[in-house]
Amino acid sequence: MDESDRRIIDNLHAFADREIVPIEEALGATFTNPRLHYDETGKETPAITDARRRARMKSAEAGFYTMFCSKKFGGEDLGIRLWFLCWESMFHRYGMPKTQLVYEILSTFFSGPHEVWNHASEELRAEVMPGLATGKLQGCFGLTEPDAGSDSWMMRTQAVRDGSDWIINGSKQWTTNSPTADFIMLYAVTDKAMLTARKGGVTCFYVPTSTPGFKVESVLSILGELGGNEGILSFTDMRVPDKYRIGELNRGFDLAMLGVRHGRLANAGRTLGTARWALEKAIDYAKVRRTFGAALAEHQTIQNYLADATIKLYAGRLMALDAATKADLGRDIRTEASMAKAFCTQAAFEIIDKCMQIHGGMGLANETKLYQALHQARATHVTEGPNEIQRRSIAQNLLRGRVDLTFE
Ligand SMILES: Cc1cc2nc3c(=O)[nH]c(=O)nc-3n(C[C@H](O)[C@H](O)[C@H](O)COP(=O)(O)OP(=O)(O)OC[C@H]3O[C@@H](n4cnc5c(N)ncnc54)[C@H](O)[C@@H]3O)c2cc1C
């Protein structure tokens, strides 16, 4: 890491210590107790939504929130290598459960300004960007539907032209942030023939969630939690002016893929950072916990667990850094990003699992928060392109001769 990257990361940590951690601490049990975190429908309570908003706004005020965005939106275009390093370092430093608020510090394509906005009209940007860039308002990303998950070409949500408007009908599910979001980046079919031929036919819209016809049907709770952030949505005759369209008609999937480089490397960074947090806890514990007359750390099997975890962390980190460095050089990193995402998320899960095992019963106790780390890493096997689908595209590129096996 060079001097300038180090300085930015140090400043980010100092900011989070000063402004974000106190928000979480002030919330106390509301933040950590699932019974207070979620309401009876599984939606996060207003205190949590407000805390997330305050975290974003503080970050925007301090100049961090949009620092990876284009200069056009007040960002600094800081590059993907530093993007990866920021996520990794924050998730390592703060661990569970603080990363829930730390997550808000940097704008993502799920939430705020991002590369996709280069393709929005001036009119839409003028309307939406002030709220998004200050963190006051938040978006969500609606691609997945009940019958269209890994295979987005099965999409059914439809937008039909009506004068200068579009009428949108359909549904989405698993839309992160949607229960509380102000906008949805919504993908809808605008040309069925193109969709059937798998040649396009999907268009991207950015729609206020206050639009009549938008409804959060329910909130999905996952992995034993009492609630969640992922909504099941329906759209009934939702009238959307054409100014809310982003990018070219029928080229929506190209825009969805713009989030990929950032998204996959952010996933790699967050999971590796959390895995390192868990590994350091396991190292500390192994030194003090004694069995059979010796510290756990003196038993060969435990040493192997620690060593294997370190090997995976090192391999994952190098892989992600290589992909990010190539992205910053303008190279096409679709295959590298898929490999880094699949490898790092899997490796992180295995590392955290072994760290739980090293803790014995304490590994399962809620107080060590290792289960939260495991849940987070497990979810990333499915989010932003399941790992099977990453492998599918790696293999396809390999078989088409598009992968340079020297990886230079
Ligand atoms: C916590 C969470 C947050 C999410 N957030 C969002 C969001 O904000 N916005 C959004 O649009 N979506 C979101 N998703 C949805 C996510 O992108 C989908 O769950 C994912 O694309 C998989 O779709 P599916 O669940 O329908 O699985 P399916 O497509 O039904 O696949 C089921 C399983 O089969 C595997 N599979 C499918 N096809 C193949 C194949 N050809 N070869 C090998 N294996 C295959 C898949 O990898 C998966 O393991 C989120 C999901 C989760 C769990």
The ligand as an SDF file (V2000), in Angstrom:
LIG
                    3D

 53 58  0  0  0  0  0  0  0  0999 V2000
  -29.1030  -11.3890    1.2370 C   0  0  0  0  0  0  0  0  0  0  0  0
  -29.4310  -11.2350   -0.2090 C   0  0  0  0  0  0  0  0  0  0  0  0
  -29.4420   -9.9560   -0.7780 C   0  0  0  0  0  0  0  0  0  0  0  0
  -29.7850   -9.7970   -2.1120 C   0  0  0  0  0  0  0  0  0  0  0  0
  -29.8640   -8.5270   -2.6250 N   0  0  0  0  0  0  0  0  0  0  0  0
  -30.3070   -8.3430   -3.8890 C   0  0  0  0  0  0  0  0  0  0  0  0
  -30.5510   -7.0300   -4.4070 C   0  0  0  0  0  0  0  0  0  0  0  0
  -30.3400   -6.0200   -3.7190 O   0  0  0  0  0  0  0  0  0  0  0  0
  -31.0330   -6.8970   -5.6540 N   0  0  0  0  0  0  0  0  0  0  0  0
  -31.2970   -7.9810   -6.4420 C   0  0  0  0  0  0  0  0  0  0  0  0
  -31.7370   -7.7720   -7.5720 O   0  0  0  0  0  0  0  0  0  0  0  0
  -31.0810   -9.2450   -5.9920 N   0  0  0  0  0  0  0  0  0  0  0  0
  -30.6190   -9.4430   -4.7410 C   0  0  0  0  0  0  0  0  0  0  0  0
  -30.4210  -10.7170   -4.2560 N   0  0  0  0  0  0  0  0  0  0  0  0
  -30.7860  -11.8460   -5.0800 C   0  0  0  0  0  0  0  0  0  0  0  0
  -29.6150  -12.6610   -5.5680 C   0  0  0  0  0  0  0  0  0  0  0  0
  -28.9290  -11.9490   -6.5510 O   0  0  0  0  0  0  0  0  0  0  0  0
  -30.2070  -13.9890   -6.0720 C   0  0  0  0  0  0  0  0  0  0  0  0
  -30.6230  -14.7180   -4.9230 O   0  0  0  0  0  0  0  0  0  0  0  0
  -29.2330  -14.7550   -6.8830 C   0  0  0  0  0  0  0  0  0  0  0  0
  -29.0750  -14.1400   -8.1280 O   0  0  0  0  0  0  0  0  0  0  0  0
  -29.6720  -16.2100   -7.0890 C   0  0  0  0  0  0  0  0  0  0  0  0
  -30.9670  -16.2790   -7.5640 O   0  0  0  0  0  0  0  0  0  0  0  0
  -32.0030  -17.2980   -6.9000 P   0  0  0  0  0  0  0  0  0  0  0  0
  -32.0020  -17.0650   -5.4440 O   0  0  0  0  0  0  0  0  0  0  0  0
  -33.2870  -17.1270   -7.6260 O   0  0  0  0  0  0  0  0  0  0  0  0
  -31.4010  -18.7230   -7.1640 O   0  0  0  0  0  0  0  0  0  0  0  0
  -31.6350  -19.6210   -8.4670 P   0  0  0  0  0  0  0  0  0  0  0  0
  -31.3800  -18.8220   -9.6870 O   0  0  0  0  0  0  0  0  0  0  0  0
  -32.9520  -20.2930   -8.3490 O   0  0  0  0  0  0  0  0  0  0  0  0
  -30.4760  -20.6950   -8.2970 O   0  0  0  0  0  0  0  0  0  0  0  0
  -30.5340  -21.6970   -7.2730 C   0  0  0  0  0  0  0  0  0  0  0  0
  -29.1650  -22.3300   -7.1210 C   0  0  0  0  0  0  0  0  0  0  0  0
  -28.8030  -22.9920   -8.3390 O   0  0  0  0  0  0  0  0  0  0  0  0
  -27.5740  -22.4940   -8.8160 C   0  0  0  0  0  0  0  0  0  0  0  0
  -27.6280  -22.4270  -10.2810 N   0  0  0  0  0  0  0  0  0  0  0  0
  -28.5300  -21.7860  -11.0510 C   0  0  0  0  0  0  0  0  0  0  0  0
  -28.2320  -21.9430  -12.3400 N   0  0  0  0  0  0  0  0  0  0  0  0
  -27.1060  -22.6990  -12.4070 C   0  0  0  0  0  0  0  0  0  0  0  0
  -26.2730  -23.1740  -13.4510 C   0  0  0  0  0  0  0  0  0  0  0  0
  -26.5010  -22.8860  -14.7340 N   0  0  0  0  0  0  0  0  0  0  0  0
  -25.2000  -23.9240  -13.1230 N   0  0  0  0  0  0  0  0  0  0  0  0
  -24.9130  -24.2100  -11.8320 C   0  0  0  0  0  0  0  0  0  0  0  0
  -25.6490  -23.7640  -10.7880 N   0  0  0  0  0  0  0  0  0  0  0  0
  -26.7290  -23.0100  -11.0760 C   0  0  0  0  0  0  0  0  0  0  0  0
  -27.4430  -21.0940   -8.2190 C   0  0  0  0  0  0  0  0  0  0  0  0
  -26.0940  -20.6940   -8.1390 O   0  0  0  0  0  0  0  0  0  0  0  0
  -28.0670  -21.3100   -6.8490 C   0  0  0  0  0  0  0  0  0  0  0  0
  -27.1080  -21.8550   -5.9840 O   0  0  0  0  0  0  0  0  0  0  0  0
  -30.0680  -10.9220   -2.9180 C   0  0  0  0  0  0  0  0  0  0  0  0
  -30.0140  -12.2070   -2.3530 C   0  0  0  0  0  0  0  0  0  0  0  0
  -29.7070  -12.3670   -1.0330 C   0  0  0  0  0  0  0  0  0  0  0  0
  -29.6920  -13.7570   -0.4500 C   0  0  0  0  0  0  0  0  0  0  0  0
  1  2  1  0
  2  3  1  0
  2 52  2  0
  3  4  2  0
  4  5  1  0
  4 50  1  0
  5  6  2  0
  6  7  1  0
  6 13  1  0
  7  8  2  0
  7  9  1  0
  9 10  1  0
 10 11  2  0
 10 12  1  0
 12 13  2  0
 13 14  1  0
 14 15  1  0
 14 50  1  0
 15 16  1  0
 16 17  1  0
 16 18  1  0
 18 19  1  0
 18 20  1  0
 20 21  1  0
 20 22  1  0
 22 23  1  0
 23 24  1  0
 24 25  2  0
 24 26  1  0
 24 27  1  0
 27 28  1  0
 28 29  2  0
 28 30  1  0
 28 31  1  0
 31 32  1  0
 32 33  1  0
 33 34  1  0
 33 48  1  0
 34 35  1  0
 35 36  1  0
 35 46  1  0
 36 37  1  0
 36 45  1  0
 37 38  2  0
 38 39  1  0
 39 40  1  0
 39 45  2  0
 40 41  1  0
 40 42  2  0
 42 43  1  0
 43 44  2  0
 44 45  1  0
 46 47  1  0
 46 48  1  0
 48 49  1  0
 50 51  2  0
 51 52  1  0
 52 53  1  0
M  END
$$$$
